[in-house]
């Protein structure tokens, strides 16, 4: 991962309104955003997600900006 490519933070839904950070993954240059986020989930959990699992992916810079507000 190049320093300028960015990092994704992956969250997993663990309750009705609760999310848990499960890890971070480097953004893969050349992938469109949607495919890049899907790949980040697979990179973090090490497998394909099951159909009953819910994940969210944010760029680390966006998550940190949201914490500042």
N, CA and C atoms as a LAMMPS dump frame, in Angstrom:
ITEM: TIMESTEP
0
ITEM: NUMBER OF ATOMS
207
ITEM: BOX BOUNDS ff ff ff
-5.0000000000000000e+02 5.0000000000000000e+02
-5.0000000000000000e+02 5.0000000000000000e+02
-5.0000000000000000e+02 5.0000000000000000e+02
ITEM: ATOMS id mol type element x y z
1 1 1 N 0.847 -1.179 0
2 1 2 C 0 0 0
3 1 3 C 0.889 1.237 0
4 2 1 N 0.628 2.132 -0.899
5 2 2 C 1.392 3.368 -0.913
6 2 3 C 0.823 4.319 0.134
7 3 1 N 1.639 5.201 0.692
8 3 2 C 1.158 6.091 1.739
9 3 3 C -0.007 6.968 1.29
10 4 1 N -0.105 7.279 -0.006
11 4 2 C -1.152 8.182 -0.466
12 4 3 C -2.428 7.45 -0.864
13 5 1 N -2.423 6.12 -0.814
14 5 2 C -3.607 5.387 -1.277
15 5 3 C -4.733 5.381 -0.259
16 6 1 N -4.453 5.609 0.999
17 6 2 C -5.498 5.692 2.004
18 6 3 C -5.776 4.372 2.688
19 7 1 N -6.608 4.462 3.705
20 7 2 C -6.957 3.31 4.531
21 7 3 C -8.449 3.318 4.786
22 8 1 N -9.036 2.137 4.767
23 8 2 C -10.443 1.966 5.108
24 8 3 C -10.564 1.425 6.531
25 9 1 N -11.587 1.871 7.254
26 9 2 C -11.95 1.319 8.55
27 9 3 C -13.211 0.498 8.327
28 10 1 N -13.197 -0.761 8.783
29 10 2 C -14.313 -1.677 8.57
30 10 3 C -15.054 -1.877 9.886
31 11 1 N -16.37 -1.702 9.825
32 11 2 C -17.252 -1.87 10.978
33 11 3 C -18.191 -3.044 10.72
34 12 1 N -18.54 -3.776 11.781
35 12 2 C -19.52 -4.852 11.671
36 12 3 C -20.695 -4.54 12.582
37 13 1 N -21.895 -4.724 12.058
38 13 2 C -23.1 -4.492 12.853
39 13 3 C -23.247 -5.635 13.847
40 14 1 N -23.371 -5.291 15.137
41 14 2 C -23.441 -6.312 16.181
42 14 3 C -24.733 -6.23 16.99
43 15 1 N -25.58 -5.306 16.687
44 15 2 C -26.852 -5.15 17.375
45 15 3 C -27.749 -4.259 16.551
46 16 1 N -28.909 -3.972 17.085
47 16 2 C -29.871 -3.146 16.352
48 16 3 C -29.256 -1.817 15.92
49 17 1 N -28.561 -1.163 16.836
50 17 2 C -27.953 0.139 16.536
51 17 3 C -26.48 0.188 16.921
52 18 1 N -25.83 -0.954 17.028
53 18 2 C -24.444 -1.006 17.489
54 18 3 C -23.521 -1.526 16.386
55 19 1 N -22.369 -0.869 16.293
56 19 2 C -21.353 -1.249 15.308
57 19 3 C -20.034 -1.412 16.042
58 20 1 N -19.213 -2.344 15.582
59 20 2 C -17.91 -2.613 16.182
60 20 3 C -16.843 -2.472 15.1
61 21 1 N -15.753 -1.803 15.437
62 21 2 C -14.625 -1.708 14.498
63 21 3 C -13.948 -3.074 14.47
64 22 1 N -13.847 -3.663 13.284
65 22 2 C -13.199 -4.967 13.176
66 22 3 C -11.802 -4.882 12.587
67 23 1 N -11.456 -3.752 11.999
68 23 2 C -10.096 -3.602 11.501
69 23 3 C -9.955 -2.532 10.448
70 24 1 N -8.736 -2.432 9.953
71 24 2 C -8.41 -1.478 8.905
72 24 3 C -7.754 -2.221 7.748
73 25 1 N -7.966 -1.706 6.561
74 25 2 C -7.368 -2.297 5.364
75 25 3 C -6.914 -1.18 4.436
76 26 1 N -5.801 -1.406 3.807
77 26 2 C -5.3 -0.437 2.841
78 26 3 C -6.177 -0.405 1.599
79 27 1 N -6.382 0.785 1.078
80 27 2 C -7.148 0.95 -0.16
81 27 3 C -6.325 0.444 -1.321
82 28 1 N -6.957 -0.294 -2.2
83 28 2 C -6.251 -0.84 -3.354
84 28 3 C -6.448 0.079 -4.553
85 29 1 N -5.387 0.753 -4.969
86 29 2 C -5.494 1.649 -6.124
87 29 3 C -5.977 0.884 -7.36
88 30 1 N -6.786 1.541 -8.153
89 30 2 C -7.283 0.948 -9.385
90 30 3 C -8.663 0.329 -9.257
91 31 1 N -9.108 0.063 -8.028
92 31 2 C -10.452 -0.479 -7.843
93 31 3 C -11.451 0.665 -7.698
94 32 1 N -12.621 0.558 -8.32
95 32 2 C -13.669 1.553 -8.072
96 32 3 C -14.049 1.53 -6.588
97 33 1 N -14.631 2.601 -6.114
98 33 2 C -14.913 2.744 -4.684
99 33 3 C -15.721 1.578 -4.119
100 34 1 N -16.805 1.192 -4.77
101 34 2 C -17.656 0.121 -4.242
102 34 3 C -16.902 -1.203 -4.153
103 35 1 N -16.145 -1.522 -5.191
104 35 2 C -15.361 -2.765 -5.181
105 35 3 C -14.231 -2.687 -4.166
106 36 1 N -13.659 -1.505 -4
107 36 2 C -12.598 -1.323 -3.019
108 36 3 C -13.092 -1.53 -1.6
109 37 1 N -14.298 -1.028 -1.305
110 37 2 C -14.867 -1.23 0.029
111 37 3 C -15.194 -2.701 0.269
112 38 1 N -15.745 -3.374 -0.742
113 38 2 C -16.041 -4.802 -0.612
114 38 3 C -14.755 -5.596 -0.384
115 39 1 N -13.691 -5.227 -1.087
116 39 2 C -12.41 -5.913 -0.904
117 39 3 C -11.847 -5.655 0.491
118 40 1 N -12.036 -4.459 1.02
119 40 2 C -11.565 -4.139 2.372
120 40 3 C -12.228 -5.048 3.394
121 41 1 N -13.52 -5.317 3.226
122 41 2 C -14.214 -6.234 4.142
123 41 3 C -13.567 -7.612 4.072
124 42 1 N -13.357 -8.127 2.871
125 42 2 C -12.741 -9.447 2.724
126 42 3 C -11.326 -9.47 3.29
127 43 1 N -10.579 -8.402 3.082
128 43 2 C -9.217 -8.34 3.619
129 43 3 C -9.215 -8.397 5.141
130 44 1 N -10.138 -7.688 5.774
131 44 2 C -10.168 -7.62 7.236
132 44 3 C -10.673 -8.917 7.862
133 45 1 N -11.752 -9.486 7.322
134 45 2 C -12.306 -10.686 7.962
135 45 3 C -11.696 -11.977 7.417
136 46 1 N -10.959 -11.889 6.316
137 46 2 C -10.251 -13.038 5.788
138 46 3 C -11.112 -14.053 5.053
139 47 1 N -12.301 -13.632 4.632
140 47 2 C -13.217 -14.528 3.925
141 47 3 C -14.32 -13.701 3.288
142 48 1 N -15.191 -14.366 2.552
143 48 2 C -16.385 -13.7 2.034
144 48 3 C -17.363 -13.506 3.191
145 49 1 N -18.022 -12.37 3.279
146 49 2 C -19.013 -12.195 4.347
147 49 3 C -20.233 -13.094 4.119
148 50 1 N -20.806 -13.567 5.212
149 50 2 C -22.038 -14.355 5.129
150 50 3 C -23.205 -13.421 4.824
151 51 1 N -24.257 -13.955 4.247
152 51 2 C -25.395 -13.123 3.838
153 51 3 C -26.105 -12.471 5.022
154 52 1 N -25.957 -13.034 6.219
155 52 2 C -26.626 -12.46 7.393
156 52 3 C -25.736 -11.473 8.156
157 53 1 N -24.558 -11.154 7.632
158 53 2 C -23.657 -10.204 8.277
159 53 3 C -23.776 -8.843 7.595
160 54 1 N -23.665 -7.79 8.386
161 54 2 C -23.717 -6.423 7.849
162 54 3 C -22.411 -5.708 8.205
163 55 1 N -21.838 -5.056 7.206
164 55 2 C -20.606 -4.309 7.392
165 55 3 C -20.77 -2.911 6.828
166 56 1 N -19.975 -1.994 7.357
167 56 2 C -19.879 -0.641 6.814
168 56 3 C -18.39 -0.325 6.683
169 57 1 N -18.052 0.445 5.675
170 57 2 C -16.647 0.781 5.427
171 57 3 C -16.545 2.279 5.188
172 58 1 N -15.658 2.916 5.927
173 58 2 C -15.396 4.345 5.755
174 58 3 C -13.914 4.552 5.538
175 59 1 N -13.584 5.605 4.797
176 59 2 C -12.181 5.985 4.721
177 59 3 C -11.781 6.485 6.103
178 60 1 N -10.588 6.129 6.523
179 60 2 C -10.135 6.509 7.866
180 60 3 C -10.194 8.018 8.053
181 61 1 N -9.852 8.779 7.031
182 61 2 C -9.885 10.237 7.155
183 61 3 C -11.308 10.748 7.388
184 62 1 N -12.312 10.127 6.773
185 62 2 C -13.705 10.542 6.985
186 62 3 C -14.16 10.214 8.393
187 63 1 N -13.769 9.046 8.901
188 63 2 C -14.163 8.655 10.244
189 63 3 C -13.557 9.602 11.266
190 64 1 N -12.297 9.951 11.081
191 64 2 C -11.657 10.881 12.021
192 64 3 C -12.274 12.266 11.948
193 65 1 N -12.65 12.713 10.743
194 65 2 C -13.319 14.011 10.612
195 65 3 C -14.653 13.992 11.336
196 66 1 N -15.393 12.908 11.259
197 66 2 C -16.685 12.806 11.929
198 66 3 C -16.508 12.852 13.447
199 67 1 N -15.426 12.297 13.957
200 67 2 C -15.174 12.322 15.394
201 67 3 C -14.863 13.721 15.884
202 68 1 N -14.312 14.562 15.009
203 68 2 C -13.935 15.918 15.391
204 68 3 C -15.142 16.854 15.502
205 69 1 N -16.273 16.484 14.909
206 69 2 C -17.42 17.404 14.912
207 69 3 C -18.309 17.209 16.107
